[in-house]
Amino acid sequence: MKNPHDVIKCMLRSEKGARVSSLNKYMFLVDGSSNKIEIKSAIEEIYKVKVSGVNTMIVAGKPKRVRFALGMTSEWKKAVVTLKDGSKIDVT
């Protein structure tokens, strides 16, 4: 099994993340090869909360240009984790 800190890279704190946190959901940047079961166990182990659901998505890279060279940013995997009632992650 993977180390939980290798599966969960960081919590995403954005405007959308703040909106969904009121619904007891939190967004995380996760390892691209990790699955929902690994993400769930890593969140429960790191934050000591109970997870009721995990939704994952792959965010596509965007085209970027530096002077005359065209390129793409890397694609990455995002997880939206729903906690059970009574569980909360302290984001301070």
N, CA, C and O atoms as a GROMACS GRO file, in nm:
protein
  368
    1MET      N    1   0.084  -0.119   0.000
    1MET     CA    2   0.000   0.000   0.000
    1MET      C    3   0.088   0.124   0.000
    1MET      O    4   0.197   0.125   0.057
    2LYS      N    5   0.040   0.229  -0.064
    2LYS     CA    6   0.116   0.353  -0.075
    2LYS      C    7   0.112   0.432   0.055
    2LYS      O    8   0.020   0.416   0.136
    3ASN      N    9   0.212   0.515   0.074
    3ASN     CA   10   0.214   0.608   0.186
    3ASN      C   11   0.103   0.711   0.165
    3ASN      O   12   0.090   0.762   0.054
    4PRO      N   13   0.023   0.744   0.266
    4PRO     CA   14  -0.088   0.839   0.247
    4PRO      C   15  -0.044   0.976   0.197
    4PRO      O   16  -0.117   1.042   0.125
    5HIS      N   17   0.077   1.018   0.236
    5HIS     CA   18   0.126   1.148   0.191
    5HIS      C   19   0.175   1.144   0.046
    5HIS      O   20   0.193   1.250  -0.015
    6ASP      N   21   0.196   1.025  -0.009
    6ASP     CA   22   0.227   1.013  -0.151
    6ASP      C   23   0.100   1.017  -0.235
    6ASP      O   24   0.104   1.060  -0.350
    7VAL      N   25  -0.012   0.973  -0.178
    7VAL     CA   26  -0.139   0.973  -0.250
    7VAL      C   27  -0.199   1.114  -0.252
    7VAL      O   28  -0.240   1.162  -0.357
    8ILE      N   29  -0.204   1.179  -0.136
    8ILE     CA   30  -0.261   1.314  -0.124
    8ILE      C   31  -0.147   1.414  -0.129
    8ILE      O   32  -0.062   1.416  -0.040
    9LYS      N   33  -0.145   1.496  -0.233
    9LYS     CA   34  -0.036   1.593  -0.246
    9LYS      C   35  -0.067   1.721  -0.170
    9LYS      O   36   0.018   1.769  -0.094
   10CYS      N   37  -0.187   1.777  -0.189
   10CYS     CA   38  -0.224   1.898  -0.116
   10CYS      C   39  -0.374   1.920  -0.127
   10CYS      O   40  -0.442   1.862  -0.213
   11MET      N   41  -0.425   2.006  -0.038
   11MET     CA   42  -0.566   2.045  -0.044
   11MET      C   43  -0.576   2.166  -0.136
   11MET      O   44  -0.495   2.257  -0.129
   12LEU      N   45  -0.677   2.165  -0.221
   12LEU     CA   46  -0.697   2.277  -0.314
   12LEU      C   47  -0.786   2.381  -0.247
   12LEU      O   48  -0.901   2.354  -0.213
   13ARG      N   49  -0.732   2.498  -0.229
   13ARG     CA   50  -0.807   2.607  -0.166
   13ARG      C   51  -0.833   2.713  -0.271
   13ARG      O   52  -0.751   2.801  -0.296
   14SER      N   53  -0.948   2.703  -0.332
   14SER     CA   54  -0.988   2.798  -0.435
   14SER      C   55  -1.129   2.847  -0.402
   14SER      O   56  -1.187   2.808  -0.301
   15GLU      N   57  -1.183   2.932  -0.488
   15GLU     CA   58  -1.319   2.982  -0.465
   15GLU      C   59  -1.420   2.867  -0.473
   15GLU      O   60  -1.512   2.859  -0.391
   16LYS      N   61  -1.402   2.780  -0.570
   16LYS     CA   62  -1.493   2.666  -0.582
   16LYS      C   63  -1.476   2.573  -0.462
   16LYS      O   64  -1.574   2.519  -0.411
   17GLY      N   65  -1.354   2.554  -0.418
   17GLY     CA   66  -1.329   2.470  -0.301
   17GLY      C   67  -1.393   2.526  -0.175
   17GLY      O   68  -1.439   2.450  -0.090
   18ALA      N   69  -1.395   2.658  -0.162
   18ALA     CA   70  -1.459   2.721  -0.047
   18ALA      C   71  -1.611   2.704  -0.053
   18ALA      O   72  -1.676   2.686   0.050
   19ARG      N   73  -1.667   2.709  -0.174
   19ARG     CA   74  -1.811   2.691  -0.190
   19ARG      C   75  -1.855   2.550  -0.153
   19ARG      O   76  -1.955   2.531  -0.085
   20VAL      N   77  -1.780   2.450  -0.199
   20VAL     CA   78  -1.821   2.312  -0.173
   20VAL      C   79  -1.788   2.269  -0.031
   20VAL      O   80  -1.844   2.170   0.017
   21SER      N   81  -1.698   2.341   0.039
   21SER     CA   82  -1.666   2.302   0.177
   21SER      C   83  -1.786   2.326   0.269
   21SER      O   84  -1.797   2.262   0.373
   22SER      N   85  -1.875   2.417   0.230
   22SER     CA   86  -1.996   2.436   0.310
   22SER      C   87  -2.091   2.316   0.296
   22SER      O   88  -2.179   2.297   0.379
   23LEU      N   89  -2.072   2.236   0.191
   23LEU     CA   90  -2.152   2.114   0.170
   23LEU      C   91  -2.082   1.991   0.225
   23LEU      O   92  -2.121   1.878   0.194
   24ASN      N   93  -1.979   2.012   0.309
   24ASN     CA   94  -1.902   1.904   0.369
   24ASN      C   95  -1.822   1.827   0.264
   24ASN      O   96  -1.805   1.706   0.275
   25LYS      N   97  -1.773   1.899   0.162
   25LYS     CA   98  -1.690   1.840   0.057
   25LYS      C   99  -1.558   1.918   0.052
   25LYS      O  100  -1.556   2.038   0.076
   26TYR      N  101  -1.450   1.848   0.021
   26TYR     CA  102  -1.318   1.910   0.014
   26TYR      C  103  -1.248   1.861  -0.111
   26TYR      O  104  -1.266   1.746  -0.152
   27MET      N  105  -1.166   1.948  -0.173
   27MET     CA  106  -1.096   1.914  -0.296
   27MET      C  107  -0.948   1.896  -0.268
   27MET      O  108  -0.888   1.971  -0.191
   28PHE      N  109  -0.890   1.793  -0.331
   28PHE     CA  110  -0.750   1.761  -0.311
   28PHE      C  111  -0.682   1.735  -0.444
   28PHE      O  112  -0.743   1.683  -0.537
   29LEU      N  113  -0.554   1.770  -0.452
   29LEU     CA  114  -0.468   1.732  -0.563
   29LEU      C  115  -0.409   1.597  -0.525
   29LEU      O  116  -0.345   1.585  -0.421
   30VAL      N  117  -0.431   1.495  -0.608
   30VAL     CA  118  -0.389   1.360  -0.572
   30VAL      C  119  -0.295   1.304  -0.679
   30VAL      O  120  -0.283   1.360  -0.788
   31ASP      N  121  -0.230   1.194  -0.645
   31ASP     CA  122  -0.141   1.125  -0.737
   31ASP      C  123  -0.222   1.071  -0.854
   31ASP      O  124  -0.332   1.018  -0.835
   32GLY      N  125  -0.169   1.083  -0.973
   32GLY     CA  126  -0.242   1.043  -1.093
   32GLY      C  127  -0.271   0.895  -1.103
   32GLY      O  128  -0.365   0.855  -1.173
   33SER      N  129  -0.192   0.812  -1.035
   33SER     CA  130  -0.214   0.667  -1.045
   33SER      C  131  -0.293   0.611  -0.928
   33SER      O  132  -0.314   0.489  -0.921
   34SER      N  133  -0.337   0.696  -0.837
   34SER     CA  134  -0.412   0.646  -0.720
   34SER      C  135  -0.560   0.630  -0.755
   34SER      O  136  -0.613   0.702  -0.840
   35ASN      N  137  -0.626   0.535  -0.688
   35ASN     CA  138  -0.767   0.512  -0.713
   35ASN      C  139  -0.850   0.564  -0.595
   35ASN      O  140  -0.794   0.615  -0.498
   36LYS      N  141  -0.982   0.550  -0.603
   36LYS     CA  142  -1.072   0.605  -0.502
   36LYS      C  143  -1.053   0.539  -0.365
   36LYS      O  144  -1.064   0.606  -0.263
   37ILE      N  145  -1.025   0.411  -0.362
   37ILE     CA  146  -1.007   0.340  -0.236
   37ILE      C  147  -0.881   0.390  -0.165
   37ILE      O  148  -0.882   0.412  -0.044
   38GLU      N  149  -0.773   0.408  -0.240
   38GLU     CA  150  -0.649   0.461  -0.181
   38GLU      C  151  -0.668   0.604  -0.132
   38GLU      O  152  -0.616   0.640  -0.026
   39ILE      N  153  -0.742   0.685  -0.207
   39ILE     CA  154  -0.766   0.823  -0.168
   39ILE      C  155  -0.849   0.827  -0.039
   39ILE      O  156  -0.819   0.905   0.052
   40LYS      N  157  -0.951   0.744  -0.031
   40LYS     CA  158  -1.037   0.740   0.088
   40LYS      C  159  -0.957   0.701   0.212
   40LYS      O  160  -0.968   0.766   0.315
   41SER      N  161  -0.877   0.595   0.203
   41SER     CA  162  -0.800   0.552   0.319
   41SER      C  163  -0.694   0.653   0.357
   41SER      O  164  -0.663   0.668   0.476
   42ALA      N  165  -0.636   0.722   0.260
   42ALA     CA  166  -0.534   0.824   0.290
   42ALA      C  167  -0.595   0.943   0.362
   42ALA      O  168  -0.536   0.994   0.457
   43ILE      N  169  -0.713   0.989   0.318
   43ILE     CA  170  -0.780   1.101   0.384
   43ILE      C  171  -0.819   1.064   0.526
   43ILE      O  172  -0.801   1.143   0.619
   44GLU      N  173  -0.872   0.944   0.544
   44GLU     CA  174  -0.912   0.901   0.678
   44GLU      C  175  -0.792   0.889   0.771
   44GLU      O  176  -0.803   0.918   0.890
   45GLU      N  177  -0.677   0.847   0.718
   45GLU     CA  178  -0.559   0.831   0.802
   45GLU      C  179  -0.493   0.966   0.833
   45GLU      O  180  -0.450   0.988   0.946
   46ILE      N  181  -0.486   1.055   0.736
   46ILE     CA  182  -0.418   1.184   0.757
   46ILE      C  183  -0.502   1.276   0.844
   46ILE      O  184  -0.451   1.333   0.941
   47TYR      N  185  -0.631   1.292   0.812
   47TYR     CA  186  -0.715   1.391   0.879
   47TYR      C  187  -0.802   1.334   0.990
   47TYR      O  188  -0.872   1.409   1.059
   48LYS      N  189  -0.801   1.202   1.010
   48LYS     CA  190  -0.879   1.136   1.117
   48LYS      C  191  -1.029   1.170   1.108
   48LYS      O  192  -1.090   1.209   1.207
   49VAL      N  193  -1.086   1.155   0.987
   49VAL     CA  194  -1.228   1.180   0.962
   49VAL      C  195  -1.286   1.058   0.891
   49VAL      O  196  -1.212   0.970   0.848
   50LYS      N  197  -1.419   1.052   0.880
   50LYS     CA  198  -1.487   0.945   0.808
   50LYS      C  199  -1.532   0.997   0.673
   50LYS      O  200  -1.598   1.100   0.664
   51VAL      N  201  -1.497   0.925   0.567
   51VAL     CA  202  -1.529   0.964   0.430
   51VAL      C  203  -1.649   0.884   0.382
   51VAL      O  204  -1.654   0.762   0.398
   52SER      N  205  -1.746   0.954   0.322
   52SER     CA  206  -1.862   0.883   0.268
   52SER      C  207  -1.853   0.863   0.118
   52SER      O  208  -1.916   0.772   0.065
   53GLY      N  209  -1.775   0.945   0.047
   53GLY     CA  210  -1.764   0.929  -0.097
   53GLY      C  211  -1.646   1.003  -0.154
   53GLY      O  212  -1.600   1.102  -0.098
   54VAL      N  213  -1.596   0.953  -0.269
   54VAL     CA  214  -1.484   1.015  -0.338
   54VAL      C  215  -1.518   1.023  -0.486
   54VAL      O  216  -1.554   0.922  -0.547
   55ASN      N  217  -1.509   1.141  -0.544
   55ASN     CA  218  -1.524   1.160  -0.688
   55ASN      C  219  -1.391   1.210  -0.742
   55ASN      O  220  -1.331   1.302  -0.686
   56THR      N  221  -1.344   1.150  -0.850
   56THR     CA  222  -1.216   1.190  -0.908
   56THR      C  223  -1.236   1.238  -1.050
   56THR      O  224  -1.331   1.201  -1.118
   57MET      N  225  -1.144   1.322  -1.093
   57MET     CA  226  -1.145   1.369  -1.231
   57MET      C  227  -1.004   1.405  -1.273
   57MET      O  228  -0.920   1.442  -1.190
   58ILE      N  229  -0.977   1.394  -1.401
   58ILE     CA  230  -0.848   1.433  -1.455
   58ILE      C  231  -0.866   1.568  -1.521
   58ILE      O  232  -0.948   1.584  -1.612
   59VAL      N  233  -0.789   1.666  -1.475
   59VAL     CA  234  -0.796   1.801  -1.528
   59VAL      C  235  -0.696   1.810  -1.643
   59VAL      O  236  -0.577   1.788  -1.623
   60ALA      N  237  -0.744   1.842  -1.760
   60ALA     CA  238  -0.659   1.846  -1.878
   60ALA      C  239  -0.565   1.966  -1.874
   60ALA      O  240  -0.598   2.070  -1.817
   61GLY      N  241  -0.447   1.949  -1.934
   61GLY     CA  242  -0.350   2.057  -1.941
   61GLY      C  243  -0.396   2.165  -2.037
   61GLY      O  244  -0.474   2.140  -2.130
   62LYS      N  245  -0.348   2.287  -2.014
   62LYS     CA  246  -0.386   2.400  -2.098
   62LYS      C  247  -0.271   2.436  -2.191
   62LYS      O  248  -0.154   2.419  -2.156
   63PRO      N  249  -0.303   2.486  -2.310
   63PRO     CA  250  -0.195   2.528  -2.399
   63PRO      C  251  -0.130   2.657  -2.348
   63PRO      O  252  -0.199   2.750  -2.307
   64LYS      N  253   0.002   2.659  -2.351
   64LYS     CA  254   0.078   2.776  -2.307
   64LYS      C  255   0.181   2.808  -2.414
   64LYS      O  256   0.218   2.723  -2.495
   65ARG      N  257   0.228   2.933  -2.412
   65ARG     CA  258   0.328   2.975  -2.509
   65ARG      C  259   0.434   3.055  -2.436
   65ARG      O  260   0.403   3.143  -2.357
   66VAL      N  261   0.560   3.023  -2.463
   66VAL     CA  262   0.674   3.099  -2.412
   66VAL      C  263   0.750   3.148  -2.534
   66VAL      O  264   0.812   3.070  -2.605
   67ARG      N  265   0.744   3.278  -2.556
   67ARG     CA  266   0.800   3.341  -2.677
   67ARG      C  267   0.743   3.274  -2.801
   67ARG      O  268   0.626   3.293  -2.835
   68PHE      N  269   0.826   3.195  -2.870
   68PHE     CA  270   0.782   3.134  -2.996
   68PHE      C  271   0.750   2.986  -2.981
   68PHE      O  272   0.700   2.924  -3.075
   69ALA      N  273   0.778   2.930  -2.866
   69ALA     CA  274   0.756   2.787  -2.846
   69ALA      C  275   0.616   2.762  -2.790
   69ALA      O  276   0.574   2.829  -2.696
   70LEU      N  277   0.547   2.666  -2.847
   70LEU     CA  278   0.417   2.626  -2.797
   70LEU      C  279   0.432   2.502  -2.710
   70LEU      O  280   0.517   2.417  -2.737
   71GLY      N  281   0.350   2.492  -2.607
   71GLY     CA  282   0.358   2.376  -2.519
   71GLY      C  283   0.227   2.359  -2.444
   71GLY      O  284   0.129   2.428  -2.472
   72MET      N  285   0.227   2.267  -2.351
   72MET     CA  286   0.109   2.237  -2.270
   72MET      C  287   0.152   2.225  -2.125
   72MET      O  288   0.262   2.180  -2.094
   73THR      N  289   0.063   2.266  -2.034
   73THR     CA  290   0.085   2.238  -1.894
   73THR      C  291   0.049   2.091  -1.869
   73THR      O  292  -0.020   2.030  -1.951
   74SER      N  293   0.094   2.036  -1.760
   74SER     CA  294   0.069   1.896  -1.730
   74SER      C  295  -0.076   1.874  -1.689
   74SER      O  296  -0.139   1.961  -1.630
   75GLU      N  297  -0.128   1.756  -1.721
   75GLU     CA  298  -0.260   1.721  -1.669
   75GLU      C  299  -0.241   1.668  -1.527
   75GLU      O  300  -0.134   1.618  -1.493
   76TRP      N  301  -0.346   1.681  -1.446
   76TRP     CA  302  -0.337   1.640  -1.306
   76TRP      C  303  -0.470   1.585  -1.261
   76TRP      O  304  -0.572   1.605  -1.327
   77LYS      N  305  -0.469   1.515  -1.148
   77LYS     CA  306  -0.588   1.448  -1.099
   77LYS      C  307  -0.639   1.519  -0.975
   77LYS      O  308  -0.563   1.553  -0.884
   78LYS      N  309  -0.770   1.542  -0.973
   78LYS     CA  310  -0.836   1.610  -0.862
   78LYS      C  311  -0.938   1.516  -0.801
   78LYS      O  312  -1.005   1.441  -0.871
   79ALA      N  313  -0.949   1.521  -0.667
   79ALA     CA  314  -1.047   1.440  -0.596
   79ALA      C  315  -1.136   1.530  -0.512
   79ALA      O  316  -1.086   1.616  -0.440
   80VAL      N  317  -1.268   1.509  -0.522
   80VAL     CA  318  -1.364   1.578  -0.436
   80VAL      C  319  -1.412   1.475  -0.335
   80VAL      O  320  -1.478   1.377  -0.370
   81VAL      N  321  -1.378   1.499  -0.208
   81VAL     CA  322  -1.406   1.404  -0.101
   81VAL      C  323  -1.524   1.453  -0.019
   81VAL      O  324  -1.523   1.566   0.030
   82THR      N  325  -1.626   1.370  -0.005
   82THR     CA  326  -1.743   1.401   0.077
   82THR      C  327  -1.728   1.332   0.211
   82THR      O  328  -1.704   1.211   0.217
   83LEU      N  329  -1.743   1.409   0.319
   83LEU     CA  330  -1.730   1.353   0.453
   83LEU      C  331  -1.866   1.317   0.509
   83LEU      O  332  -1.968   1.373   0.468
   84LYS      N  333  -1.867   1.224   0.603
   84LYS     CA  334  -1.991   1.187   0.671
   84LYS      C  335  -2.033   1.299   0.764
   84LYS      O  336  -1.951   1.382   0.804
   85ASP      N  337  -2.162   1.303   0.798
   85ASP     CA  338  -2.213   1.406   0.888
   85ASP      C  339  -2.140   1.401   1.022
   85ASP      O  340  -2.118   1.294   1.078
   86GLY      N  341  -2.102   1.517   1.070
   86GLY     CA  342  -2.030   1.526   1.197
   86GLY      C  343  -1.880   1.531   1.179
   86GLY      O  344  -1.809   1.569   1.272
   87SER      N  345  -1.828   1.495   1.061
   87SER     CA  346  -1.684   1.503   1.034
   87SER      C  347  -1.652   1.637   0.969
   87SER      O  348  -1.731   1.689   0.889
   88LYS      N  349  -1.537   1.691   1.003
   88LYS     CA  350  -1.497   1.819   0.947
   88LYS      C  351  -1.345   1.827   0.945
   88LYS      O  352  -1.279   1.778   1.037
   89ILE      N  353  -1.290   1.888   0.840
   89ILE     CA  354  -1.145   1.911   0.832
   89ILE      C  355  -1.120   2.056   0.866
   89ILE      O  356  -1.181   2.146   0.808
   90ASP      N  357  -1.030   2.079   0.962
   90ASP     CA  358  -0.996   2.216   1.001
   90ASP      C  359  -0.894   2.270   0.902
   90ASP      O  360  -0.782   2.219   0.893
   91VAL      N  361  -0.931   2.375   0.828
   91VAL     CA  362  -0.846   2.429   0.722
   91VAL      C  363  -0.767   2.551   0.764
   91VAL      O  364  -0.709   2.618   0.679
   92THR      N  365  -0.762   2.583   0.890
   92THR     CA  366  -0.686   2.701   0.932
   92THR      C  367  -0.540   2.679   0.936
   92THR      O  368  -0.464   2.770   0.970
   0.00000   0.00000   0.00000
